[in-house]
Amino acid sequence: MFMRPGQPYPLGSSVVKDEQGQVIGVNFALFSANATEVELCCYEQDSGGHWRELERYILPEYRQQIWCGFLEGAAAGLCYGYRVKGPYQPHLGHRFNPNKLLMDPYARWFKGTLQPGPWMLGYARIDEQGKPLDVECLLESPEFESELAQTQGVSADGNIGDDTLLNCVDNAWAVPRSVVVEEQAFSGKRLLPQSLNSEVIFELHVKGFTQQFPDLADELRGTYAGLGSPQVIEYLQSLGVTSVELLPVHSFFSEPFLDDKGMTNYWGYNSVAFFCPHRSYCATDDGIQEFQQMVDNFHQAGIRVILDVVYNHTAEGNRLGPSYNFRGIDNLSYYRLYPNDKRFYINDTGCGNCLDISHPRVLQLVMDSLRYWVSVMGVDGFRFDLASCLGREPKGFDAGAGFFDALLQDPILSGAAMIAEPWDIGPGGYQLGQFPLPFSEWNDRYRDTVRRFWRGDHGMLPELAKRLHGSGDLFEHSGRGPCSSVNFITSHDGFTLNDIVSYEQRHNEANGEENRDGHHENFSANYGVEGDTDEPEILAIRQQQQRNIMATLLLSQGVPMMLAGDEQSNSQRGNNNAYCQDSNIGWIDWRQDEAAQQMRSFCQRLISLRRQSAVFQTREFIHSANPKDEHALGWYDRHGDEMTWKHWAEGNCRSLQLLMKTTEADGRVEMLLIMMHASEEETEFVIPEIVEGYRWQALLTTSSAIGLPQDTESCFEAGTKLSVSARSLILLGAVMPGEQGYGRRSNA
């Protein structure tokens, strides 16, 4: 193989062919504005898994701050890494260390396994007396295990280690190699872009969902192939969800302090490479093809795939963290550093560092990654973790930030769903309702309001009405519609639905952080016993409250997002921060008892009702309360009277009726009436006098284990009194004159 000058674009490693389609070599391109030299190191792996370096090449060309070279005779499958030379001046932001083999940020695939340890640090460790620790001597020491535990724990507290001193220990034996891949565009079925207002999103973890899934082959458990299997897809279709939102699948590493405890970053919010599917989720050696096949299988079933992506920080952590790629390639360019002392990282994420998305090359990296997952991997959209970081310019969060502008004009991403987690821990980090088009946003105010209402908190009706309406108070000011609000009660972060009604306190002891981690306020209740119980009365209340909360979620304006497992009352044993629980705590327990089956049946019925109802597909907020108008959304008290300011001000009132009406293109009118009653005593509701000639049919009730009303055929006249059980919800559908029942036209 022979190295000659290459091209600065595309970044990463790219297979080059001649006019006859024959491979002639590979172009390598790496951005680094401050490096003085870049070496490409090529490797092969023997049958025992050991690496042998084949050759080193200096990238000969430097154009537009990109080091590039064309390796003639190279081909797909070549394994490589970079050694980047430059100043080691942490106070100026530079942390170059050619002793560290670095992974390509643009790599599509990696080979080998990371061996975490102090050898991954770009700086020198010191002992308690301030003397440098020689890692090579440690490896030969009989006290290696205890010494290693001591030195690895440094990054958590920073007491041992001097990041101003260069670490001269080579780490090549412990680093995965980047692999040259010949890129193949997605050839599977694509689904036409559509608004989120017709979606029911299902958030799940690739491994957690499939690890114990019934009737799945062992070799498929915890994998993309398992998630895309006929058994799983059939289950999702039967449930009725339309989109799956996958927790991070970008390649990630665990934090050193978790390695110390023998634990892992189970959720995956610790990305190290933004183009490569996470290796441990692969059932085959071709993770790219396996992922593409999974997406195609979902699309064949009409289910979209949304990825939870982490572009706000990386696995390299703070100044005492390891050097995997970005830190050693160009720390000053990739990360946001304190202006007065660039040794320290701005930490608006709480994870040790923040990528500097305002830098044009970092923005390019993110945009290239997003386009790759759409065009090559076939996905349909993204949920952006801690998205406030992505809109933070030098003067703070800006709805007109460069990242948002780049997304808006990009033709490949124009049809992709964009969902923001609209907060981080930085200054001005809470930005719910402030993101620009085309974003939808996770709505935590919806989550907290619904939890509190069904818990029986005082004075919740006004806030509840805003959330049921689609949170127009938060989103309409910028011209957005109800689909801007992604409504959720539970997500990966926090209690499951079962645990909301079973625990009043978090129980995160298994995380090894003395139960100090996770949300403190969960707006939850246990109804008499903390955690598991055999008391029939308590179990009945808990099960009904789960149905109440789920029904509220699926019957609200906006986009509903369910947490996988909630449809069958999965529990995490009170752990509300299971980020490190790659165990039975974090995996879904696919139990088949009667309660789980009943909850699944209830959710199936509820999702089916939502998807068949046009009232949830409106693209604009409805402000008319007049049921004679084409579209209407009105509020009534339990006596059937229109709500007045006095009714809204009744702090002890926990009952409400909501009317939703829409007129379809063919003139057909659809009206739904929801009766919500969070009090502890049974009471009577009166069906409001809404439109003359209409009758009402019960479609769903949470007082039934599967949601099926006792009388599904009878129709009630306006003014009829209905008995509503304590802590329950009833859904009624209007029967138009001349119809035999809700949604059933007469033969005449």
N, C-alpha and C positions, 0 to 999 in steps of 0.2 A: 504494500500500500504506500502511496506517495501523497504528501500534503502540499497543496498549493493554495493561492488566495481563493476565498470563497465569496458568498453573497450575504449581506446583512439581513436578508429576509427570505423565507420566514425564519423566525427564531426557533431554537431547538435543533434537532437533527432531522434532516429531510433527505429521503432517498431520491437520487437524480437519475433520470433515464435519458438515453439518446433518442434520436428521431425514430428509430426502429422499435423503441420500447424496451431496450435492453438496459439493465442497471449498470451505471458506470461509476458510481460512487455515492458518497453521502456528504451533504453540506452541513456544517456545524456553525451555529450562530449563538452568541451569548452576550447579553447586555451587561456592561459594567463601565460606568463612567469614570471610575477612579482607580481601576486596576492598572498595573504596569506591564503585566504579562499574564497570558492564560495558556495553560498546558492541557491538552486533551490526552487522557490516559486510557488506553484500550486494554481490555481484559478478556480472558477466557476462564471458564470454570471447569475443574476436573470432576470426575465422577464422585469424589468425596465432598464436593461442595466448596473446595478451596479455590481461591482466585490466583491466577497467574497473570502478571502484567505482560502484555505483548509488546507494547511500544508506547512512547510518549511523543507527542507532536505539539510544537508551539503554534497556536493559531496565528497565521502570518498577517492577516488583514485587520485593520481597525478603522471602521467607518461608522459615522453617526453614533459613536459611543458603543458600537457593537463589534466584538471580536469574532472573526469568522474565518473559516478555512474549508476547503473542499478536499476530502480524503478520497483520492482516486483508488478504486478497487474495493472499497468498503461496501457493505450491503446491509440489508435488514437483518437483525439478530445480533449485530455487534454490540457488545457491552462496554460501557465507558463511564468515566467520571471526569471532573475538572479539578485542577489545582490552580488557584488564582493568586497571583503575587501582587503585592501592594503594601502600603504602609500599615503598620499595626499601631494606631494612635487613637485609642478609644475616646479620649477627650475631644477629638476632632471628628469622631463618628466612624473611623476606619478600623476594621477588624479583620484585615486580610491575614491569612495564615496558610502558606503553601504546604504545610504538614498535614492539612486536612483535605481528604478527598471529598468533593462536593457533588451532590446530585443535581442533575439538570432540572431547573424549574419547569421546563417545557416537555419533559419526558412523558411519553404516553404509557410506558410500562417500565417496571423495575424487576430486577432479578436478584435474589439473595435476601437475607433477613438482617435487619438492624440488630446489632449487639450493643445495647445501651451501656454506658459507663463513662468514667471520667476522660477516657481517650477521645470522646466526642466533643470535648470542650476546646474552644480556641484559645483559652487562657490557662494559666498554670494554677494548680491547686497548691495550697500551703497547709501545713499542719497547724496545730494550736500554738506552736512556738514561732510561727511565721516562716518556717523553712519550706522550700518547694518540695512537693511530693513527686517522686519519679515513678510514673505509672508502670514503666517496664520493670522496675524493681518490685513494685507491688505484685505484678503478675507472678513473680518467682517466690514471693513471701508466703510462708505457711499461714500467716495471719491475713491473707488476701481477702477472705470473705468479710471479716469484721472491718478491715481498713476500707474496703470497697463500699460497704454500707455507709461508713462515715463520710467518705468523700462524695458519694452520690447524693447524699442528703443536703449538700451545701446549697444547691440552687433554691431550696425552699426557704432558707432563712438568711443566707448570705454571710454567715459568720466565718466560714472557712473558704478561702479562695480570693485571689487578687486578679481581677480581670484586666489589670494594666500590664500583666506579665504574659509574654507569649508562651504557649504550650507547644513544645517541640516534638511531642510524641505523635507518631504517625497513626492514623485511624483506619487505613485502607482495608484492613482485614475485617472491619466491623460494619462496613457501609454497604447498603444495596447498590447495585450498579444500574445506571440508566441503560435502556435498551433501545436501539434504533428500530423503529416500526415503520413499515410501509402503510401509510394511511389509506383506509378504505371508507368511502362515504356510506352513510346509513342506507341500506337497501331494503329495509322492511317497510311495513305499512305506516303511513303518516296520517294523523288525524287532522282535519281542518281546524284552524284556530277558531276559538269561540270565546265569548265572554264568560267570566267566572260565575255569572249569576245563575247558570244552569248546572253548576258543579256541586257535588258533595265530596269533600276532600277527606281522605283517610290517612292520617299520619302514622307511619310505621317505621320500625327498625328492621333492616334486612335480616340480621341474625335473630333478634328477639322475636320476630314474627314467625320465623320458620324453624327455629331450633327444636321446638317440641310439637310442631304442627302434625296433626294426625295423618297416618298413612303416607308419610313422605319418606322416601328412601334415605337411609342414614347419610350417604355421601352427598345428598343435596341439602341437608339441614344447615342453616346459617349461610346460604349462598344465593347469588343472583339466579342461578339455575333453579334452585328450590323455590324462590319467590316467583319466578316465571313459570312454574310447573302447572299442569292442568288442574291439579288438586287445589292449589292456592287460588288460581284465577277463577275457578268454578265457585269457590267460597265467596270471593269478592263480588262476583256477579250476582250470586244469590242474595247477598246482603244489599246490593243496589248502589254501592259507592261508584263514583265516576272518575275519580282521580286518586292516585296514591302519592303521598308526599313522603319521600324517603329521607330519613336522617342521613347525615353526611356519608357519601360514598367516595369522595376524593381521598386519595391516599393520606393516611394520618399516622402519627406516632403517639405513644403515651407520654405523659409528663414524667420527668425523672423521679419526682416524689411518689408517683404511683408505682413506678418500677421498683422503688425501694420497698414498698409495702406488698409487692407481689400482686399488684392489681393492674388494671388496664383502663385506658380511656374508652369505655364501652360505647358511649354516644358517638364519638368521632369528631368532636368539635376541636380539632387540633391538627389542621391540615399541614401537610408538608409539600404536596404536589397537587396542582389544580387541574391536571389533565388525565391523571392515572386513576382508574378504578381501584379501590382498596383491595389489596391482594388477598387478605384472609377471608373475604367474602366470595372468593372464586372456587368453584368446584373443579375447574379445568386449568390448564396452563395458559390458555388464551382468554384472559379476562376481558379483553376488548370485545371479542366476538360473543362471549357469553353474556356480557351486559347488553350488547345490541340485540341478541336473541330474546332476552328478557323483555326489553322494551317492545320489540315487535309482537311478542306474545300478548302483552297488555293491550297494544293497539288493536290487534285482531279481535280482542274482546271488547273494544270500545272504551278502554280505560286509559286515561292519560297518566303520564309520569312526570312528577315535579320533584326537583332535587333541592334539598336543604344545603346551601352552599355557604362556606366560611371564608370570605375574602377580607375579613376585618383584622385577623391576626394569623400567626403561623405557630407551628410546633416548637419554634426556637426559643420562645419564652423571653424572659428579661435578660439583662446583661450577664447573668450568671448561667444562662441556659446553653444548650449545645449548639454546635454549628453544623447544620445539615446542608444548607444551600444559600439562601438569601443573605444571611449574615456574612458569610465568607466571600460571596460574589460581589456585593456592593452594599454594605450595611447602611451607609449614609443615604443612598438613593431609595432603598426599599422600605425603610422604617421611619416613623415619625419620632424624632429625637428632641430632647430639650435644647432650645437654642443656646442657652448660656453654658451648657456642659453636655455635649453630645455623647458622653459616655452613658447617659441614662435615657431610658425609653419612655415615651409617653404611653400611659397604660389606660386608655379610655375603655378598653375591653374587659379589664380585670384578669386578663390572661397573660400579662407580661409585656406585650408589645402591640403596636398598631401598624398595619401596612399603610404606607403613604399613597393613598389612591389619587392624590392631587398631582403626583409625579407622572408625567406623560408615559414613561415606560412601564410603570406599575399599573397605570390605567390600561395600557395596551395588553399587559399580561392578563388582567381580569377579563377584558373584552374578548381576547383571543380564546380564553378558556370557555367563556359562555357560548361563543359561536361554535366551538368544538363540540360541546355536549349537545347542541341542537343539531348541527349539520352532520356530525360523524356518529354520535351515540344515539341520536333520535329523540331526545327528551323534549317535553312540551312546556317546561317552565321552571322557575326557580323561586325558592323562598330564601331571602338573604338574611343570614344571622347577623344580629347587632347592626342593622342597616344604617343607623345614624352615623356610624363610623365612615360609611361609604360616601355620605354626603357632607362630611366635615372638611371644609376648606380651612386655610390658615386662620381665618377670623371666626370660625365656628360653622355650625350646620347651615347649609344653604340649599334650598329647594331647587336652585338653578346651578348646582355643582356640576363639574365637568362629567362626572360619572353618569349623572342622570341625563345630561344632554347627549352623551355618547349612546346610551341605551335607546333614547327616543328616536334617533336618526338611523339606527342600524337596521338594514333591510333583512338580515338573517334572523334577528331577534324580534322583529316587529310583531310576529304572531305569538310569541312566547308569553306565558303567564308570568307576571312579576309580583311577588309578594314580599313585603318588608316586615321584619321584626323591628318596629319603629322606636327602638331605644338602645342605649348603652349606658355605661356608668360615667361617661365623660361630662364636662360642663355643657348644660343645655341638651343633655342626651335624650330626654324623653320628648319624642317628636310625633306622637300619635296624631294623625290627621293632617300632617304637614308635608307628606311626600307628594311629589308631582305625578301626573299621568305618566305612564300607564299603571302605576303601582296600586295594588291593594295592600291592606295592612292588617297584621294581627291586632285584634282589638281586646286588650286586657281589661278595659273598662266593662266590656260586655261580660267577660268571664266573672269578674268580681261582683257585678250587679246581680246576675242570675243566681250565683251561689248564695248571696246574702238574702235575696228575696225568698228563696225556698227554705233557707235556714230560719226565716221568720224575723229578720231584722226590722227595726222600726223605720218607717218613712221611706220605703224604697220605691213606691209607685211612680213618682215622676221620672226618676232615673231609669227604671225598668222600661217605661214607655219609650224613652229615647233609644234604648238599645234594641227593643223589639222592632222599632221603626227602621232600623238599619243604620242608626247613629248619624243621621243627617246633620246633627249639630256639630259633628266632628269633620265630616267629609264634603258636605254640599257646597261649602264656601268656595271651593276650588273647582267647581263644576263637575265633580265626580258623583257617581250614583251609588246605590246600595251595595253593589258588588265590590266597592272599595273596602268594605268592612268584612274581614274574615273573622267570623264569630267562632269562638271556641270556649269551652268550659275547662277542658283538660288538654294537656300536651305532654310531650316527653318530660318537660321540666315542671315537676310538681306532683301532686296527688293524682292517682287515677280516679275515675268516677266512683268506683266502689269505696275508695279510701276517703273521699270527700265526706261520705255519709257514715264512715266507720271510725274515724280518728279525729280528735280535736288537736292533737299535737303531732309534730313530725317525729319519726322514729328512724333516724339515719345512723344508728350506732354501727351498722355493718360497714359504713364508709370509713371508719377509723379516724374521724375528726371530732370525736366526743360530742356528736349530735349538734354541732354548731353550724353546720352547713345547711344549705337549702332555705326556702322561704320560711319565715317565722309565722306570718299571718296567712292562713289558707282559707279563711271564711268557711270552715268545715264544722261538722257536728258529729257526735257518735251516738246520740239518742239513748244514752244510758250506760253503755259499756265501751271502754276504749279497746278497739280492735275486734278480734274474732269473738263470736258468741254463739250459743245455741238457743238463746231466748227467742221463741217464735214471734213475739210481738215486736221486738227490736228488729229482727230480720225483716219482718213485713214492712215496717216503716222505711228501713234502708232501701229495700228493693223498690218501693213506691217512689221514694225520693229520687232514685236513679232514673226512673221512668219520667218523672216530672222534669228533671233537668235535661234529659235527652230530648224530650218532646219540645221543650222551650227552644232548645238549640235548632232543631229541625223545622220549627214553625215560625222562625223569625225572619224578617227581611235581612238580606245580606248573604254571605257565603258561609255555610256551615262547615266546620272542620272537626271531625271526630278523631279521638285517639284510639288506635288499634288496641283491642282487648276490652274496651269499655262496653262493647256490644254484648259481652258475655261476662261482665262484672269481674274483670281481672283485677287482682290486688298486687301491690308491691309491698305489702306488710307495713304500710305507713311510711315507707321511704319516699320522700318527696324530692330527692336529688340523686337518682340512681345512675348518675353519669359513669360510675366506676363499677357497676354491678353487672358484669358479664356472667350472670348466674341465674338461678331460679327467681331471684328478686326482679331482675330486669327482663327475663324472658316471659312471654305470655304463657300462662297455664291454660292449656286447651281442655279444661275439664268438661265433662259431658253430663253433669248433674242437671236436675230438673230446672233449678233456678237459672243456670247459664243458658239452657235451651230456651227458656221462656223469654229471657232478655234478648236473645238473638231474634226470636220471632217478633217481639215488640219492635225492635229496631228495623227489621225488614219491612214491617207494615208501615212504620212511620216514614222511612225513606221513600217507599213507594208512593205514599200519599203526597209527599213533597214534590217528587219528580213529576207527578201527574197534574200538579196544580199550577196554573198560569200565574196565580197571584204572587208567586215567589220569583217570577222571571222578569219582573219590571226593571227597566234600565234606569228609571229616574225615581226620585223620591216622590211619594204620594203625600200631598198636603191637604187634599179635600177630605173632610169628614162627612160630606153629604152622600149618602148611599145611592142617590139618584144620579150622581155624576158617573162618568165613564170609568174612572178609577177612584177608589175611596179607601180611607183607612181611618176608622173611628173608634172611640173609646167609650165604654159604658160601665156603670157600676153594676153590682150584682142584682140590683132591682130592675135593671133594664133601662135606666135613665142615662142620658148623656152625661159624661163627666164634666164637672165644673171646677173652678179653682178651689172651692171648698172641699170637694171630694179629693182632689189631688193633695190637699193640705192635711188630710186625716192621717196622721202618722201611724196610727194603730191599724189602719185598713190594710188588709193583705189579700183583697179580692179584686179582680179586674176582668173585664170582657174586652176583647179586641176583635173588631170587624175588619176584614180585608176583602176588597172587591176589585175585580178587573173585568174589562170587556175585551174579548178577543176579536181578531180581525173579521171573523165570520158573524160577529154580533152576539155571540154566545156570552152570557154573563156567568161569572163564577164568583161565589161569595163563601168565605169561611168565617166562622165565629169561634173564638177560643175563650173558654171560661177557665180562669186561673184562680186557684184558691189555696193559699199557703197557710191558712190558720189551722189550729189543732182540733176544731170542732166541725162537724158536718153542718152544712147550711143549704139554703135554697137560692138558686139563681133564676132570674126571669129572662126569657128570650126577648130581646128588644123588638119593638115595633119599627122595623127598618124599611122594607119595601112591601107594599100591599100585594097579596097573592102568593108570596113565597112561603114555603114550609121548610122545616129544618130536620135533617137526619143526622143521628150520632155516627161519627166516623171512627173515633178513637177515644179511649179513656185510660188514664193512667191508674185507675183503681182496679183495672184488670191486668193480670200478670202478662198477658200477651197483647194488651191494648184493644181487645175486641169488646165493644159494648154488648151488654146482655141482649138488647133489642136493636138489631141492625136494620130492620125493615120499616119500623114505624116512623112516621114523619110528624113533627110537632109544629103546631101553629105558633105564631108570634104571641107573646104573652104567657106562654106555658111556663109553669114553674118546674124546674128540674132540681132534684136533690143531688148536691155535689159533696162527695166525701171529703173528710179532712185531708189536707195536703194532697190535692189532686188537680187534674186538668182534664177538661173535656173538649174535644174538637167536633164542631157541627158543620155540615155542609148544606148550603141552600139548595133546595129543590125548586127549579123553575116551574111556573105554571105549564101544564101539559106534559111534564116529565113524571116518570114512574118512581124515580128515586134519584139521589145525587149522582150526576154524571150519566144517567140512563134515560134516554129519550123514549117517548111513547111511540108506538107504531103509527099512530095517527100523524 
